[in-house]
């Protein structure tokens, strides 16, 4: 999470605004899309349930009307005086009984079958019937052999019994009672398919139906579905209710329960098709938001990007302001403030730079003018002292060294000299110092004379040597004191090193010598001259340890011609 947050923070401002605009635009669209999607799903489900409810209601109403017809017919036959008289009459002869059957029973039981094709037969089973009359009048004992008879309850209500199998049929039956004893049963056999057709004909593609009787026995089960939607247990109401979208209805006359079901995936397919149809519009809106966000952020951030680029150029040394704005918004105010700031900065830089150049020139002239008056006075004193001693050889040496030193130091007023002249100057200076110190220290040279042709600022070694003698060797109590003078070169630079084994100092104090808070004049003057002349290409540092000595190094680029 932190990595993603950092990655977002490091994005360009333009892309951040684009993402924010995109998020601000897409979020309401997504919320509305989800809201409407849920609404469409609920609406689709509701419509699907309404459709199934209508199918169930229409089927049940149609079958109820038919059942009422059959029950009314059974009631009519049950309470028919002619039928009861025939059943209960005391037969005087077989012929008279036969005539009664033909004249009364046949028309009474056959007429309904003529008007209703779905009625396959009407049979009266009675204890008083000894001789069967076709399939219409049979002894009660034969009814006991029928499957539906075992399911009859001891009641005079109409009962519906369904037999499935190779020859499915529906039987509507009713008991006749004489007192408390059942003496006859009227059974009407209905065509299974015709009776259920109002329901089965409405089972369209990817729909299934299940009918259960009052005892939970399956009356009908069928699923007109693709293979992938076929139920594993089509006759289990619990399974269907758990895995399918369904609607239940009940037929009061028969006690049957109707279940109409459809695959839930099929219901959702309509929603998915609607989503796929809407997807191009959503993608187009998203693309439009991206383009609008990018163009908006570009117009908003472009002045800031130009300002940032201008700042980077200034950081690289190009101090010219190239960005401008006449807008009165925050960015316009910022750009104009930056321009005013840079104008003021350039003015101050110019003033400070010119002042520093003048200061450097003044310090250079002051350094050249003073050349350490104390040193000059001491040198003259030695000349006087030696003169008193009338030792002309020593007087000659000092006088010659002094003459060489001043000649190389002044250098006709020029600020640059050669490495060779600087070496002659420092050697003359050291000869005088050795005489002044009675040769109390030894000078060790490691000089690459091939570097003598290169030009360097004059008098950059004398302050270093003077510092090593005055603050290093003179402050040391060692018997053997050394001063090393090293000049080397590599491919591009010259290295000057003055090292002693004198008193030394803490490194922290050595680091402060070249700072502007230092009280030392000579070393800092050399450091400032190098920085002014060479910039980052020139360098000077001091390395020291208390009691061990000090090493001062100067590194400058090679230069064969005087810098204009």
N, C-alpha and C positions, 0 to 999 in steps of 0.2 A: 504494500500500500504506500509506504514511504517513497519507494522507487517511482511509482506512478505519479505521486504528488510532485516529486522533484522533476520528473520528466515534463509534467505540465507547466511547472514554474519556469523551466528553461525554454519553453516554446517561445517563438517570436510573438510579439504583441498582436500582430495581424492575425495569426492563427488562433490565438486565444479568443479574440473578439469573434472570429468566424465560428469557433466552436460554441461560444456563448450564444451567439445569434441562432445558430443551428439548434442548440439545446432549447432555447426559449421558443423557437418556432415548432420544433418537433414534439416537445413535451405536451403542449395542449392538443396537438393532432393525435398523438398516441393515446392520451386520456380520452379524447372524444371517440377515437376509433375503438378503444376497448369498451367504452360505454355503449356505443351503438352496436358493437359486436355482441355484447351480452344481451342487449335488447333484441337483436335479430335472432339470437339463439333461443331466447325465451319466447319470442313471438313465433318462431318456427315450431318450437315444441308445442306451444299453445295451439297453433293451427293444426298441427298433426294430431294432438289430443282431441281437438274439436272434430276433426274429420273422422277419427276412429269412434268418437262418441256418436256422431251422426249415423255411421254405419251400423253400430250396435243398436241404436234406438230404432232405426228404420227396419233392421232385420227382426228385432224383437217385436216391434209393432205388427209387422206383417205376419210373423209366425204366431203371435198372440191372436190375431184375427182368425187365422186358420184354426188354431187350437180351440177358440171359442165355437167355431162352426162344428168341429168334431165333438166337443163336449155337449153342445146343444143337441146335436144329433143323437148322441148316446143317451142324454137325458130324455129326449123325446121317445126313443125306443124303450128306455127303461120304464117310463111311466105310461107306455102305450097299453090301453086296456085290451086291445085285441091280442097283443103279444102275451100279456099276463094270462089272459083267458086261455090261450092255447097251451101255455106252459102248465097252468094249474087245472085244466079240464080233465074230467074223468073219461078216458077214452071208452066209448061203447063198442067201437069196432075199429080194426086197423084201417078200414077204408075211410071211415068218417075222419079219423085222425089224419090220414094222408090228404084228404080233401081240405081239411083245415090248414095243413102245412102249405099246400099249393096255393090255396085261395088267399091266405092271410100272410103267412110267414115269407113266402117267396117275394111277393111284391114289396112287403115292408122292408126286407133286408137287402133286396137287390136294387131298389130304386136309388138309394144314396150312392151306390157304386157307379150308377150310370151318370149321375151329375158330378161326381167327384172321382176323377181318374186315379187320384193318389190313394183312394181307399181300395185296398187289394182284397178285402174280405171282411164280413161281419158274421160272427159266430156266437150263438147262444148255447152255453153249456148249462144243463139242468138235470137235477136228480129225477125229474118226472119223465125225461126222455129216455126211452129204452132202445128205440130203433133210430139210428142216425138218419138225418135227412140232408143228404149232400154234405157240404161243409158249413151249412148254416145252423143246423140243430144237431148237437152232439151231447152224449151223456156227460155228466159232470166229471165222471171218472177220467175221461179222456183229457179234460183240461188239466188235471193233475200231472199229465205227462209233458205238458208244455213248460219251457224254461221260464217264461214270464209268470206262470202261476205261483212258483215258489217265492216270487218276490212280492206277491200281493199282500197287502196288509189287511188286517181285520177291520175294515171300515167300508162304508158305502160311498166314500169319496171316489172321484175319478182318479185313476192312477195311470201314469205313463211309464212304459218299460221299453228300453232300447236293447236290441240284440245286434251286436256287431259280428263281423266275420265275413265268410264268403257270400252269404245272403242276408245282408243287414235289413232290419225292419224295425218299425216302431209299433208298439201295441198299446192301445188305449182300452183299459178294462174297468169294469165296475161290478161289485158283488150285489146280488139280490138276497135280502134276508126275509125269512119267515120267522118272526119273533127274534130270537137271538141266534138262530142258526142260518148259515149261508146255504141257500138252496139252489142258486143259479149264478152264473157269471156271464156278462155280455162282453165280448172282446172284439175290438175293431183293429184290423191290421192296416197300417199306413206304409206307403212307399218311403223308404229312408231318404233317398236323394231328393225326392220332390218336397218332402216335408222340410228339409234343411236348406233347400235351394235359396230362399231369401237371404240366408247368411252366407252360404258357400259361394254364391255368384258374386258377392261383393269382396271376395278375397283376391285383390289384384296383385300385381307383381310386388315381391318382397313384403308380403303380408302373410300372417298366419292366424289361424283360429283354433280355439279349443272350447268345447262345450262339455260341462259336467252336470250330472244329475244331482238331485238333492242329497244323495249319499256319497257324492264325490267320485262316482264312477264316470269314466270317460264316455260321452255320447258321440263326440266327433273330434277329430284332430287332423289338421292339415296345414302345411306351410308351403306357400308358393314363393320360394326364395331361391337365390343363387346358392351354389354349393358352400361358399365361404360364410353365408349367413344362416345356414341350416342349423336348427337347435339340436343339441345332443340328446336332450330329453324333451321331446315335443309334447308329451302327455303329463308333464309335471308342472302344475300351476306355479309352485314355489320357484322352480328353476326359471320359468318364463318371466315371472315378475322380477326376478333378480337380474336377468341378463338382457331384457328387452324393454322397449317402451310399449306400454300396454294400456288398455282400457277395459273395465269390467262392466257387465250388465247382467240383469236377471229377468227371467220370464216367470212371473208369479204363477200362472196357470199350471206350469209343469214343474216349477222349482228348479229349472235349469239355470246354470250360471254360464254366461258367455264371456270369453276372453279373446280380445282382438289385439294382436301384437305386431310390432315392426322392429327391425334392427335399429338400435340407437345410432350406429354408424351411418345407416342410411338417412336418418334424420339429420345428422350433422353434415352429410355430403352436400346438402343444399346450401348450408351455411358456408362450407369451404368453397363451393363454386362461387358464391357471392363475394367471398374474400378475395379469391383469385381475380375476379372481375374488377374489384376495387383496387387491387395491388398496383396496377400501372398508374392509377391516379395518385396513390400515395407516394410511389417512387418519383413521379413527376413533381409533386409538391416538395418532396425532400430535395430533389435536384435544384428546384427553383430557390429553395431556402439556402442551399449551399452557395449558389451563384450570387444571390442577393447579399448573403452574409459576407462573402469574400469581397464583393465590390464595395459594400459599405465599410468594411474594415480597412480596405485598401485606401479609400478616400480619407478615412479618419486617421490612419496611422502613417500614411506617406510623408506628411510633414515631419513627424517624429523620426522616421527612418532617415530622412535627409539630414535632420539635426544630429542624429547619432553618427552618421557617416562623416559629417563635418567635424564632429568632436574627435573621431578616430584620426582624421587627417591632422588635426591640431596636436593630438598626442604624438604623432610621428614628426612634428616639427613644422607643419604647414599651418601658419597662424592666421590664415585669411578666412573670413566668414563668407561662405557661399550660399547659405540658406536664408530665405526671407519669407515673410508672411504679412499680409495686410488684414488678416482676420482678427476679430476682437475676442475670440474664444481663448481658452486657457493655453492651447498650443501656440496660437499667434502671440500671446503675451510672453510665453516662455522663449520663443525664437527671438523676439525683439529684445528681451532682457539679456539673452545670450550674446546677441550682437553688441549691445552696449557694454557688457562685461568684457568681451574680447577686445573691443576698441580701447577700453580703459587699461586692460592688461597689456596690450601691445604698446600703449603709451608708456606705462610704467616700466615695461621691459626695456624699451628703448632708453628711457632715462637712466634706469639702473645699469644697463649694459654700458652706456657711454660713461656714466660716472665711474663704473668699475675699471674701464679701460684707462680713464684719466688717473684713477687712483693707482693702478698698476704701474703706469708710466711714472707717476710721482714717486712711488716707492722704489722703482728701479733707479731713478735718478738719485733719490736720497741714498740708496744703497751704494751706488757708484760714487756718490760724493763723499760719503763718510768713510767707506772702506775701513771701518773700525779704527777711529782715531787713537784709541788706546794702544792698538797694535803698532801704529806708526810711531807713537811716542816711545814705546818700549824699544822699537827697532833703532830709533835715533839714539836712545840712551846707551844701547849696546855699542853702537858705532863710537859713541863718545868714550865709553869705558874701554873699548878695545884700542881706541886711539891713545888713551893714557898709558896703556900697556905697550904701545908702539909695536903691536903685533900686526903688521901690515897685511899678512896673508888672510887672517880672519876678517879684517876690515874689508878686504877685497871680496871675500865670499859673501858677507852680509850685504854689502853694497850691491853686488851683482845680483843676488837673489831678490833684493828689494826692487831693483830696477826692472828685473824680469816680471815680477809679480804685478807691478803697477802698469807696465806696458801691456800685458795680456788682459788685465782687468779693464782698463779703459777702452782698448780695442777701437780707438778712433771714434768713440761714441756709438758704435753699433751694438745692437742687442743680441745678435747671433754670432757664434764663433764656430770653429771646428773642434772636433774631439781632440785633435793633436794640440791645438792652442790651449784647450782646457787642461790637458795633461801637463803641459809646460807650466801653466799657471799654478796648478796645485802642487807640482814638484818644487817650484820656487817657494811657495808658501810653506811647505813642509821642511825645506832646508832651514828657513828662518826659525820655525817652531822647534826644530831639533837643537839648534844652537841655543835658543832661549831656554830650553829644558835640559841643557847639558846632556843631550842624547839619552834621556831617561826612558825612552821608548823606541821601539824598532818599527820601521815601515816595511811592509811586505807587499810588493806589487804583483798583480796578475792581470796584465793588460794585453788585449788583442790589438796590436798596432795596425792591423788591416782596417780597423774601424776609424782611423784617424781622419779620413776624408769627409765623414758625415758631419752635418751642421746641427748644432744644439744651442740652446740658450746659454749665454755666458754666465759664469759665476754660479753654477748650480752645485758644484762640488765643494767649494771653499766653505760655505756655511755648514755643510755636513761634517767636514773634517774638523772645523773649529768646534762644533758641538761635541764630537767624539773626544777631542783633547780636553776641552774645558770641563765637561760634565761626565766624562767617562774615565779617561786615563788619569787626569789630575786628581780625581776623587778616589782613585783606587790605591790601596796599600800593597798591591802585588809587586814583587821584585821584578818580574818579567812582564813587561807591558808591550802589547803589540797593537798596531793599527794596520788593517788590511785594505788595500785599494784594488778593487776588481772592476775590470771593464770587459764585457763580452758582447757578442752579437749573435743573433740567429737570422732566420730568413728575412724577417720584417722589422725587428725591433733591436734596440740597444739597451743593455743592462748595465747600470752603474751601481756599485755596492761599496759602502764604507762600513767597515766592521771593526770593533775594538773588543778587548777583553777587560774593560774597565769595570766601574761600579755597577752599571746597568740600572734597571728600575722595574717596577711592576708593569705588566702589559697594559693594564687599565690606564695607568698614567701615560704610557707611550702612545696609546690611542688618542688621548686628549691633546697631544702636542700639535696635531695638524688641524684641530677644530678651531672654530672662531673664538672660543672661550680661552684659548691658550695665551699665555703671556709671552711666549717665545716669538721672536720676530723673524729671525733668519730662516728657520726651517719652514715656517708657514708661508713666508714670502716665496720660497722656492716652489712649494706645493701649489700655491695660487697661480704662479707664472706657468707652471706645467699644465694646469687645468685650463687656463685661458688659451694657451697656444695650441694644445692638442685635444682638448675636450676629453671624451671617454677613451681615446686611444692612448693618452698618457696617464701614468699612475705613479704614486709614491706611497711607501708604507714603512713602518718602523716595527722591528721585532726586538724585544728586550727581555732579559731576565735579571732580577736583582742578584748582584754578586758575580754574574757571569759575563755581562757585556751587552752591547747594543749593535744591531745591524740595521742600516738604513739603505733601502733600495729605491732606485729610480728606473722606470722603464718608459722609453719614448720610442715612437716610430722612426725609422730611418728616413733621413732627408738629405739629399745631396745638394739642393739649391735652396737659397734663402726663401722662406715663406713670405709672400707678398701680402 
